[in-house]
């Protein structure tokens, strides 16, 4: 019970600390990125459709690709927010000279790790949710049918993304605390951007592979062409396999991060 209360205290403290003007402005600018792109593409499609028949066909093709563009933009917002809030879990305490107060308390390291993880997930999801709402309002009428249903599907996808990537980036922040943001960005590029495109067994161990399957299942095929080639190369997982894989990746990262932060001796400014 004391452990849960300590995690909750850390979580609420991090949320309270995040709501000051500088971070609010950063979050709003980050959340405004997808709707701004969607709005610009929408106006561009309208101008093309009024010029000629050929331009109208180009506009229709762009309109069909707009949901895929929106998903990519939301994923970028999610990852950028997590790089800011999840990877700095240990380094911010070391730089603020508050690490020693957490390290000497009973279960202080674990409460710090899990509390900051929950805070990073909550803050990143808030930014993603604002971006989703603004993007739905900015999108042209016929680009995304069933807007409410697809908006809810995008919200669930962003919540799952925040949970799984928040866990892996929190682990990166615990292990590589001095260069956490750089190494976290490298991990996302190498593991979550390149490996899922390899049609082999290894791609099933990445979170993006299962998130992509869920996006197709809940929103429909949103990339150019059809999904036959994709299905031949990658197959089709049942829903429970996708959810179980995401839960397993999240749990493994959190357990390893909790073990590492308890065993690791971090060098503070006083020690140096």
Helices and strands as residue ranges (DSSP letters): H 2-18, H 21-49, H 53-85, H 91-95, H 99-103, H 108-138, H 147-175, H 180-187, I 188-194, G 195-197, G 201-205, H 207-219, H 228-234, H 239-263
